[in-house]
Amino acid sequence: MRKSLVTVLISAGLLAETAVPVLIAATKKTTATKKTTANRSSGRRRARNVAIGAAGGAAGGAILGRGRGAGAGAVVGGTAGALTPTRRR
């Protein structure tokens, strides 16, 4: 009697051990990942593009036209940086 009771308990435990992960997986709800971080950083990306364009334009203008050329180059380079697309490819 005692041996059969222990055998039944062990068998039930082994059977439940294999069934529990399947039941948990069936009831678990999957959530979609959000893509808001890529959209949120586009303003900072535009500012970075403007800064890079302005620095490049100022450097080019300084080489070609000294002080006045550096100012004009910074304006043109910053505008070009602002107009570049912010979307990653």
N, C-alpha and C positions, 0 to 999 in steps of 0.2 A: 504494500500500500504506500509506504513512504517513498520507495524507489519510483513508483509510477507518478506520484505527486511531484517529485523533484524533476522527473523527466518532462512532465507536462509544463511546469514552470519554465524550465530552460528552453523548451521548444517554443513556447509562447513568446519568451523574451527575444529569441533569435528571429522569429517571424515578425515581431513588432519592430525590431531594429532595421529590417529591410524595408518595411512599409512606411516608417515615419518620414524619411527624406522625400519620398514620392508625394506624400500628403502635404508636406510643407512647401514643396516646389509648386504644387498645384494651386495653393492658396496665396502664394506670394505675388504681389502686384508689381509689375515692371513700370518704371517711370522713364519718360523720355528725357534726354539730356537737353539742357537749355543752351541756346546759342547767344545769349544776351551779352556775354563778355566780349565777343568779337564786335558786336555793334556798338558797345559802350566805349571801346577804346579808339574809335575812329576819329574823335576830336583830337585826342593826343597825337594820333598818327599824323593828322593834318598839320598840327603845330610843329611836329618834328620835321615834316617835309618842308614847311616854310622856313624853318631855321636852317636846315641844310642848304636849301636853295639860296637863302640870303647870304649865308657864309660863302658859298661857292661864287655867287655873283659879286660879292664884295671883294673876294680875292682876285677874281678875274678883272674886275674893274680897277682895282688898285694897281695891278700889273700894267694894264693898258693906259689908264688915264689918271693915275694918282688919286688925289682926294675926291674930286668931283666924280670921277669915274667909279670910285668905290661906292659912293652913295647911290649913284644910278644903278650900278650893278647889283647892289643889295636889294633895291626895290624891284628890279626886273627878276632877279633870282628868287626872291620871296614870293612874287606873284606866280612864277612858274611852279614853285613848290606847292603853293596853295591849289593850283589847278591840276596837279598830278592826282590820279585816282588813288583812293585810300584802300581799296579792296585788295586783299591778298590773293594772289593767283596760285 
